[in-house]
Amino acid sequence: MADTWNTIDRYVVISTDTHAGADLYDYKPYLPASLHDEFDAWAKVYSSPFDDLIVATANRNWDHDLRITEMDADGVAAEVLLPNTVPPFFPTTPNITISLPRTRDEFEKRWAGVQAHNRWQIDFCAMAPTRRRGLIQIFPNDVELALKEIRWGAELGCFGGVLIPAVSAGDPQVAPLFHTRYEPIWALCAELDLTVVQHAGAGSPEMPMDQPASNAVLITEMALWAQRTLSHLILAGVFERHPALRFVPTEQGTLWVQQQLMMLDAMVPTMKTDAHNRTYGMFGGSSVDEMTMLPSEYARRNCYLASELMPYDATTIDFLGADHIMWGSDYPHEEGFSPHSKLAIRWALHDRSEEECRKILAGNAARLYRFDLDALAPVAAKIGPTVTEVATPLGDTGYRAPAAFGYRPFEGGLALKRLAPARD
């Protein structure tokens, strides 16, 4: 009997958090011809705020051969693509990833840019059809257009899910994601068996950007705003109505989940009408009354976390179960694990069982994003980390803080010297 993905002596590794996108002018063929002149005018004056999109390493986002070469060296058999480069008609600001369109005209232009990115993904995934899955990127501003885009993408084998952005608190143009207007989106994703993904990235729409601390606050709060979505979907009864819907917070870490669910588990039962609680009863509502499970039970059924795992994430693996955790490298970002993902996997998972590792590194991702594990097994047999290698502890790295950004216990990203702090 031939070896399979879960019997070979190496692990199939699927990174559920990588980033890709076209070079700026390469988006033009994917736009309607009627927008080409406007695109040329926009592109001529556009200046990227991100160094990694203008220096020599920018081609990691779109150079197929380079990307495959680096994936092989890193032991990564397959990847889920999240956007990274700048789609047409997006603004020139550091917060382009967190600001939703504010006017109808801005929305229509940026929506055309998002659609161009979605269509670019088809061709990029076709270069490695077994090793890549894209995400159907949508805006929540116009539900009907979002539904049309989801139906379009669901017919294509290259897409593994739907990417919906976080909505900032108090956004004057876009309703929060607990709003009933989004019910058709959740229903359609459940019907089509498409995973809903949300990457870190949101902020206050009225945040002043002219203060000394503005950019520092922006980057350190990006994950916090997105983390609100889990409780919003639970409290809105989305998982109650759609028990098969899958939701994946991505690149937001994992440690926040337990604290949020502990709070919800304590408060939600007291908010129900039949609890007759004088304090919290006034804060319930019909969606809370209709909940038949504890918030943590919905999370254990409907939610999956995609993250750059560290040893500190062990408590969340135990809390949700290995069936609900996925690994990501964050390639090609500097703060990511590439080009030392094998070391990172050892660091995080050396004390987990082989069965757990196979789920976390590939099995869960294949199920959620529609990868063919049989097709990936021959790739992993050549490049994947060995079972013995992953089970070998990395040793004392000198690294102590469980932060999502910061020093790594080994060189990370673009071979920068992100080493552990010197020991005393």
Stockholm file with secondary structure:
# STOCKHOLM 1.0

chainA/1-424         MADTWNTIDRYVVISTDTHAGADLYDYKPYLPASLHDEFDAWAKVYSSPFDDLIVATANRNWDHDLRITEMDADGVAAEVLLPNTVPPFFPTTPNITISLPRTRDEFEKRWAGVQAHNRWQIDFCAMAPTRRRGLIQIFPNDVELALKEIRWGAELGCFGGVLIPAVSAGDPQVAPLFHTRYEPIWALCAELDLTVVQHAGAGSPEMPMDQPASNAVLITEMALWAQRTLSHLILAGVFERHPALRFVPTEQGTLWVQQQLMMLDAMVPTMKTDAHNRTYGMFGGSSVDEMTMLPSEYARRNCYLASELMPYDATTIDFLGADHIMWGSDYPHEEGFSPHSKLAIRWALHDRSEEECRKILAGNAARLYRFDLDALAPVAAKIGPTVTEVATPLGDTGYRAPAAFGYRPFEGGLALKRLAPARD
#=GR chainA/1-424 SS CCCCTTTSSBCCCEEEEEEECCCGGGGGGGSCGGGHHHHHHHHHHCCCSCGGGTSGGGGGGTCHHHHHHHHHHHTCCEEEEEECSCCTTCCSSTTTTTCCCCSHHHHHHHHHHHHHHHHHHHHHHHTSTTTEEEEEECCSSCHHHHHHHHHHHHTSTTEEEEECCCCCTTCSSSCCTTSGGGHHHHHHHHHHTCEEEEESCCCCTTCCSSSTTHHHHHHHHHHHHHTHHHHHHHHTTHHHHCTTCCEEEESSCSHHHHHHHHHHHHHHHHHSGGGCCTTTGGGCCHHHHTCCSCHHHHHHHHBCEEECCCGGGHHHHHHHCGGGEEECCCTTCTTSCTTCHHHHHHHHHTTSCHHHHHIIIIIHHHHHHTCCHHHHHHHHHHHSCBHHHHTSCCCCCCCCCCCSSSCCSSCBTTTBCCCCCCCC
#=GC SS_cons         CCCCTTTSSBCCCEEEEEEECCCGGGGGGGSCGGGHHHHHHHHHHCCCSCGGGTSGGGGGGTCHHHHHHHHHHHTCCEEEEEECSCCTTCCSSTTTTTCCCCSHHHHHHHHHHHHHHHHHHHHHHHTSTTTEEEEEECCSSCHHHHHHHHHHHHTSTTEEEEECCCCCTTCSSSCCTTSGGGHHHHHHHHHHTCEEEEESCCCCTTCCSSSTTHHHHHHHHHHHHHTHHHHHHHHTTHHHHCTTCCEEEESSCSHHHHHHHHHHHHHHHHHSGGGCCTTTGGGCCHHHHTCCSCHHHHHHHHBCEEECCCGGGHHHHHHHCGGGEEECCCTTCTTSCTTCHHHHHHHHHTTSCHHHHHIIIIIHHHHHHTCCHHHHHHHHHHHSCBHHHHTSCCCCCCCCCCCSSSCCSSCBTTTBCCCCCCCC
//
